Amino acid sequence: MNSNSSLSFSRYSHAFTPALAMEDLRTKVPAVFAGGAHESLSQKYTFIPTERVLSGLMSAGFVPVDARQAGSRKASPMHARHLVRLRRRFETVALRDSVPEVVFLNSHDGSSAYQLRLGLFRAVCTNGLIVSVGAFPALCVAHRGDIVDEVVTAALEASERFEKLAGRVERMEQRRLDRGEQLGFAGKALALRYPDLTKAGMQPSQLLGSRRAEDVSDDLWTVFNRVQENLLGGGLVRRTETGRLSRTRRITSIRADVRLNSWLWDLAEEVLAG
């Protein structure tokens, strides 16, 4: 397999979003181009730059469409946890408003193995969903040896689940929720971010608000996406413990983003199973 790290990240006209170019990645996620692992790691840790892994993934037919990395005043920006969302260059799985993705996570400070998860991008609200490991297990590869081929194989295996993932989305689109079910779903979702609901300072119904006409529907898929956007996107009015009115902050932590997205997917799966 050709894993030449000089492979160009050309722009491709892809469903909903063009691919990221190399210069985009260098600006958004410098950790992708790290020249070595964090100095605190032992010799057992094998450093393979993410750039090289992405080149291997591109050779296998994937293109990067979004990327970001964790921000920390203490951590080195070249070793921080980072996330890259990829799509197949020619996607055969068709969904009404979404496209399936492979979500690639890594770090060079020992805090994360190479991890591949399934994701979905919904064009209507530009939501980047991440599927729970309970529904579709994550594929993890340790930093041991030359793992490029192993990561690429894992990505190809993940993409083979796109059809099954599409079927799950179609079932959510067909499941209608009455108002009580919607409020129940929103209440459980709010508890994911605020385990002590007495400190949430807001009502579950606020998570059901539609930000655009396309989101006015009572099917599980649309309700799920409204709740996800409102819970993670921020901007909702809440009352703090001191009684002051404020707005919720957008979730920017990669770790929290992945965790909340996964838990929300599990909640939707619970509704389907009920």
C-alpha positions as CSV (number, residue, x, y, z in Angstrom):
1,M,0.0,0.0,0.0
2,N,1.3,3.4,-0.9
3,S,1.5,5.5,2.3
4,N,3.6,8.3,0.8
5,S,3.1,11.2,3.2
6,S,3.6,13.7,0.3
7,L,0.3,12.6,-1.3
8,S,-1.7,15.7,-2.2
9,F,-5.0,16.3,-0.3
10,S,-6.7,17.5,-3.5
11,R,-10.2,19.1,-3.3
12,Y,-12.9,16.7,-4.5
13,S,-16.5,17.7,-5.2
14,H,-18.2,15.4,-2.7
15,A,-21.6,15.0,-1.2
16,F,-22.4,18.3,0.7
17,T,-18.8,19.2,1.4
18,P,-15.5,19.5,-0.5
19,A,-12.5,17.7,0.8
20,L,-10.0,19.6,2.9
21,A,-6.8,20.6,1.2
22,M,-3.4,20.1,2.7
23,E,-3.1,23.8,3.6
24,D,-6.4,23.6,5.4
25,L,-5.3,20.7,7.5
26,R,-2.0,22.4,8.5
27,T,-4.0,25.4,9.7
28,K,-6.7,23.6,11.5
29,V,-4.9,20.6,13.0
30,P,-1.1,21.1,13.2
31,A,-0.9,17.9,15.3
32,V,-1.5,16.0,12.1
33,F,2.0,17.0,10.9
34,A,3.9,16.4,14.2
35,G,7.5,15.4,13.7
36,G,7.7,13.2,16.7
37,A,5.9,12.0,19.8
38,H,5.8,13.8,23.1
39,E,9.1,13.6,25.0
40,S,7.4,12.0,28.0
41,L,6.6,8.8,26.1
42,S,8.7,5.6,26.4
43,Q,10.6,3.9,23.6
44,K,7.7,1.3,23.4
45,Y,5.6,4.0,21.8
46,T,5.9,3.9,18.0
47,F,5.4,7.3,16.5
48,I,3.7,7.3,13.1
49,P,2.6,10.8,12.0
50,T,-1.1,11.2,11.4
51,E,-0.2,12.7,8.0
52,R,1.1,9.4,6.9
53,V,-2.0,7.5,8.1
54,L,-4.2,10.0,6.3
55,S,-2.2,9.5,3.1
56,G,-2.8,5.8,3.4
57,L,-6.5,6.4,3.9
58,M,-6.6,8.6,0.9
59,S,-4.9,5.9,-1.2
60,A,-7.7,3.6,-0.1
61,G,-10.4,6.0,-1.4
62,F,-11.2,8.2,1.6
63,V,-11.0,12.0,1.7
64,P,-10.9,14.3,4.8
65,V,-13.8,16.8,5.0
66,D,-13.4,18.2,8.5
67,A,-10.8,18.3,11.2
68,R,-10.1,19.8,14.6
69,Q,-7.9,19.4,17.6
70,A,-8.1,19.9,21.3
71,G,-7.0,23.2,22.7
72,S,-5.0,23.4,25.9
73,R,-2.8,26.0,27.5
74,K,-0.6,23.2,28.9
75,A,-0.5,20.6,26.1
76,S,1.7,21.0,23.1
77,P,-0.4,21.8,20.0
78,M,1.8,19.3,18.0
79,H,0.9,16.4,20.3
80,A,-2.8,17.2,21.1
81,R,-5.8,14.9,20.6
82,H,-7.2,15.5,17.1
83,L,-10.1,14.3,15.1
84,V,-10.5,14.0,11.3
85,R,-13.8,13.1,9.6
86,L,-13.4,11.3,6.3
87,R,-15.8,10.1,3.6
88,R,-15.5,7.7,0.7
89,R,-14.6,9.4,-2.5
90,F,-17.5,7.7,-4.2
91,E,-20.3,7.0,-1.8
92,T,-22.9,4.4,-2.8
93,V,-25.0,4.6,0.4
94,A,-27.7,7.2,-0.2
95,L,-29.6,8.8,2.7
96,R,-32.2,11.6,2.5
97,D,-30.2,14.3,4.2
98,S,-27.0,12.7,5.5
99,V,-23.8,11.1,4.4
100,P,-21.9,8.4,6.3
101,E,-18.3,9.1,7.6
102,V,-15.4,7.5,9.3
103,V,-14.3,9.5,12.3
104,F,-10.5,9.1,13.0
105,L,-9.1,10.1,16.4
106,N,-5.5,10.2,17.5
107,S,-2.9,12.0,19.7
108,H,0.8,12.0,20.0
109,D,1.0,12.4,23.8
110,G,-0.1,8.9,24.7
111,S,-3.7,9.9,25.7
112,S,-5.3,8.1,22.8
113,A,-4.8,5.1,20.5
114,Y,-5.6,5.3,16.8
115,Q,-9.4,5.1,16.9
116,L,-12.0,4.8,14.1
117,R,-15.7,5.3,14.6
118,L,-18.7,5.7,12.4
119,G,-20.2,9.1,12.0
120,L,-22.9,10.9,10.0
121,F,-23.0,14.4,8.6
122,R,-26.5,15.9,8.3
123,A,-26.5,18.7,5.7
124,V,-29.6,20.5,6.9
125,C,-28.0,21.6,10.2
126,T,-24.3,20.7,9.4
127,N,-24.4,18.4,12.5
128,G,-21.5,16.0,12.8
129,L,-22.9,13.0,14.6
130,I,-20.8,10.2,16.1
131,V,-22.4,6.8,16.5
132,S,-22.1,5.0,19.8
133,V,-19.7,2.1,20.4
134,G,-22.7,0.1,21.7
135,A,-24.4,0.2,18.3
136,F,-21.3,0.1,16.1
137,P,-18.1,-0.8,18.0
138,A,-15.1,1.5,17.6
139,L,-11.9,0.0,16.0
140,C,-8.8,0.8,18.0
141,V,-5.2,0.4,17.0
142,A,-2.4,0.8,19.5
143,H,0.8,2.8,18.8
144,R,2.9,-0.3,18.2
145,G,4.9,-0.9,15.0
146,D,4.1,0.3,11.5
147,I,0.3,0.5,11.8
148,V,-0.7,2.4,8.6
149,D,-2.0,-0.7,6.8
150,E,-3.8,-1.8,10.0
151,V,-5.6,1.6,10.3
152,V,-6.6,1.6,6.6
153,T,-8.0,-2.0,6.9
154,A,-10.0,-0.9,10.0
155,A,-11.4,2.1,8.0
156,L,-12.4,-0.1,5.2
157,E,-14.1,-2.5,7.6
158,A,-15.9,0.4,9.2
159,S,-17.2,1.6,5.9
160,E,-18.6,-1.8,5.2
161,R,-21.1,-1.0,8.0
162,F,-22.5,2.1,6.2
163,E,-25.4,0.1,4.8
164,K,-26.4,-1.1,8.2
165,L,-26.0,2.4,9.6
166,A,-28.2,3.8,6.8
167,G,-30.9,1.2,7.7
168,R,-30.8,2.4,11.3
169,V,-31.3,6.0,10.2
170,E,-34.2,5.0,8.0
171,R,-35.9,3.3,11.0
172,M,-35.4,6.5,13.0
173,E,-37.1,8.5,10.2
174,Q,-40.1,6.2,10.3
175,R,-40.5,6.3,14.1
176,R,-42.9,9.0,15.1
177,L,-42.8,10.5,18.6
178,D,-45.7,12.1,20.4
179,R,-45.1,15.2,22.5
180,G,-44.6,13.2,25.7
181,E,-42.0,10.9,24.0
182,Q,-40.2,14.0,22.7
183,L,-40.1,15.6,26.1
184,G,-38.9,12.3,27.6
185,F,-36.1,12.0,25.1
186,A,-35.1,15.7,25.7
187,G,-35.1,15.2,29.4
188,K,-32.7,12.2,29.3
189,A,-30.5,14.2,26.9
190,L,-30.4,17.2,29.2
191,A,-29.3,14.9,32.0
192,L,-26.3,13.8,29.9
193,R,-24.9,17.3,30.1
194,Y,-26.3,18.2,33.5
195,P,-26.4,15.1,35.6
196,D,-28.0,17.2,38.4
197,L,-31.0,18.6,36.6
198,T,-31.6,21.0,39.5
199,K,-28.5,22.8,38.3
200,A,-29.3,22.8,34.6
201,G,-31.2,26.0,34.8
202,M,-33.3,25.2,31.8
203,Q,-36.2,23.0,30.7
204,P,-35.9,19.9,28.5
205,S,-38.4,21.5,26.0
206,Q,-35.7,24.0,25.1
207,L,-33.7,21.2,23.4
208,L,-36.7,20.5,21.1
209,G,-36.6,24.0,19.6
210,S,-36.3,24.1,15.8
211,R,-33.6,26.4,14.3
212,R,-34.9,26.0,10.7
213,A,-38.1,25.0,8.9
214,E,-36.6,21.7,7.8
215,D,-36.3,20.6,11.4
216,V,-40.1,20.8,12.1
217,S,-41.0,17.2,12.3
218,D,-41.9,14.6,14.9
219,D,-39.9,11.7,13.6
220,L,-37.1,10.3,15.8
221,W,-34.3,11.2,13.4
222,T,-35.3,14.9,13.2
223,V,-36.0,15.1,17.0
224,F,-32.7,13.5,17.7
225,N,-30.8,16.0,15.5
226,R,-32.6,19.0,17.0
227,V,-31.7,17.8,20.5
228,Q,-28.1,17.1,19.5
229,E,-27.7,20.5,17.9
230,N,-29.2,22.4,20.8
231,L,-27.4,20.4,23.5
232,L,-23.9,20.6,21.9
233,G,-24.3,23.8,19.8
234,G,-25.0,26.1,22.7
235,G,-26.8,29.4,22.6
236,L,-29.8,28.4,24.8
237,V,-30.9,30.6,27.6
238,R,-30.4,29.1,31.1
239,R,-30.4,30.4,34.7
240,T,-27.1,29.9,36.6
241,E,-27.0,28.7,40.2
242,T,-26.6,32.3,41.2
243,G,-29.8,33.3,39.4
244,R,-28.1,35.1,36.5
245,L,-29.4,34.5,33.0
246,S,-26.8,33.3,30.6
247,R,-26.4,31.2,27.4
248,T,-25.2,27.7,27.2
249,R,-21.7,27.3,25.7
250,R,-20.9,25.3,22.6
251,I,-19.2,22.0,23.3
252,T,-15.7,22.3,21.9
253,S,-13.9,19.5,23.7
254,I,-13.3,16.6,21.4
255,R,-13.6,14.2,24.4
256,A,-16.9,15.7,25.5
257,D,-18.2,15.9,21.9
258,V,-17.6,12.2,21.3
259,R,-19.0,11.2,24.6
260,L,-22.2,13.2,24.4
261,N,-22.8,12.2,20.7
262,S,-22.4,8.5,21.6
263,W,-24.8,8.8,24.6
264,L,-27.4,10.6,22.5
265,W,-27.2,7.8,19.9
266,D,-27.7,5.3,22.6
267,L,-30.9,7.2,23.7
268,A,-32.2,7.1,20.2
269,E,-31.5,3.4,20.0
270,E,-33.4,2.9,23.2
271,V,-36.5,4.6,21.6
272,L,-36.2,2.3,18.6
273,A,-36.0,-0.8,20.8
274,G,-38.9,0.3,23.0
